[in-house]
Amino acid sequence: MKRLSPFITLVALLIFSVISLLSKQTNTQGGMPAVPDCQDASGSHLNFTSASNSFSCGNTAANARLTGTTGSIGGSLLSIGGAASGTATVSGAIVGQPCEAQASDGTNVVALGVTLGCTVTASNTVTVTETAIVALTPPSKTFNVRVFP
């Protein structure tokens, strides 16, 4: 007798588990929990609570916008590899969360000869660093930052 491949065994086990779960459900939709009509708005999502086997609407829009603005950064001569930095207060920012920065006036600072770094360096504090890829005096600018929770 041939052995079943591990993949086929896994698929069969998965199908059996789903059928078992569905057969244990009892509600008005033939064994499936009711799914609410969550309106598609910025930050909307669908939650599933396994303890109660139910769905609910959620909204992360309030948490999705962790933003702030730095003070002025730049305005002094930087040699290649030299850096200038500044901080922005971003309420709710946690060390390790990813972030992005952009000049508040929309200037493409990379085209000017600097790279931008953005790091959450402390709770509620984001540090933006301009690092020169050529010797230059970058214009003094403020930067908008966004942290992704």
C-alpha positions in Angstrom: 0.0 0.0 0.0 1.3 3.5 -0.9 1.8 6.2 1.7 -0.1 9.4 1.2 2.1 12.4 0.7 2.3 14.8 3.7 0.6 17.5 1.6 -2.4 15.4 0.9 -2.6 14.3 4.5 -2.5 18.0 5.6 -5.2 19.0 3.1 -7.4 16.1 4.2 -7.0 17.1 7.9 -7.8 20.7 7.1 -11.0 19.8 5.3 -12.0 17.5 8.1 -11.4 20.3 10.7 -13.5 22.8 8.7 -16.3 20.3 8.3 -16.2 19.5 12.0 -16.3 23.2 12.9 -19.2 24.0 10.6 -21.2 21.1 11.8 -20.9 22.4 15.4 -22.2 25.9 14.5 -25.8 26.7 15.4 -27.4 29.9 14.2 -29.8 31.2 11.6 -27.3 31.1 8.6 -26.9 27.4 8.3 -24.0 26.9 10.6 -22.0 30.1 9.7 -21.7 33.0 12.1 -23.5 36.1 10.9 -21.3 38.7 9.1 -22.2 42.3 9.7 -22.3 44.9 6.9 -19.1 46.9 7.7 -19.1 50.0 5.6 -15.9 50.5 3.6 -14.4 53.6 5.2 -10.8 54.6 5.9 -9.5 52.2 8.5 -12.6 49.9 8.6 -12.0 46.2 9.1 -13.8 43.0 10.2 -13.0 41.4 13.6 -13.6 37.8 14.5 -13.9 36.7 18.1 -13.3 33.0 18.4 -14.6 32.7 22.0 -18.0 33.8 21.0 -17.7 32.7 17.3 -18.9 36.1 16.1 -17.9 38.9 13.7 -18.0 42.6 14.4 -17.0 45.8 12.6 -13.9 47.7 13.8 -12.2 50.9 12.9 -8.5 51.8 13.3 -8.7 55.2 11.6 -8.0 56.9 14.9 -4.8 54.8 15.4 -3.7 54.9 11.8 -2.6 58.5 11.8 0.3 59.0 14.2 1.8 62.2 12.8 4.0 65.1 13.7 6.3 67.8 12.4 10.0 68.4 13.2 11.6 71.7 13.9 13.9 73.0 11.2 16.6 70.6 10.1 19.5 71.6 7.8 21.0 74.9 6.8 24.6 74.0 7.7 27.4 72.6 5.6 27.5 68.8 5.6 30.4 66.8 4.2 29.8 63.5 2.5 28.3 61.2 5.2 27.7 64.1 7.5 24.3 64.3 9.1 21.8 66.8 10.6 18.8 65.7 12.7 15.8 66.9 14.5 12.8 65.4 16.4 9.1 65.5 16.2 6.7 64.7 19.0 4.2 62.0 17.8 1.7 61.0 20.5 1.3 57.2 20.7 4.6 56.4 18.9 6.4 53.4 20.3 10.1 52.5 19.8 10.5 50.1 17.0 7.5 51.1 15.0 8.2 52.0 11.3 8.0 55.6 10.2 8.5 57.8 7.2 9.4 61.4 6.7 9.0 64.0 4.0 9.8 67.6 3.7 6.8 69.7 4.8 6.9 71.7 1.6 7.1 68.6 -0.7 10.7 69.1 -1.7 12.4 65.9 -2.9 15.5 66.2 -0.7 17.1 63.1 -2.2 17.4 65.0 -5.5 19.3 67.7 -3.5 21.8 65.2 -2.3 20.7 63.8 1.1 19.0 60.7 2.2 16.3 60.7 5.0 16.1 58.5 7.9 13.2 58.2 10.3 13.3 56.3 13.6 11.1 56.2 16.7 13.8 56.8 19.2 11.7 57.1 22.4 8.0 56.9 23.3 6.3 59.7 21.5 9.5 60.9 19.9 10.6 60.5 16.2 14.1 61.5 15.0 14.5 62.5 11.4 18.1 62.4 10.0 19.4 64.0 6.8 22.6 62.3 5.7 24.7 63.9 2.9 25.5 61.8 -0.1 27.5 64.8 -1.6 29.0 67.7 0.2 26.3 70.4 0.5 24.4 72.8 2.6 20.8 71.4 2.6 18.2 74.1 2.9 16.6 74.4 6.4 13.3 72.6 6.3 10.7 71.1 8.6 9.6 67.5 8.0 6.3 65.8 8.4 6.5 62.3 9.9 4.1 59.4 10.0 4.4 56.4 12.3 2.7 53.1 11.4 1.3 51.4 14.5 
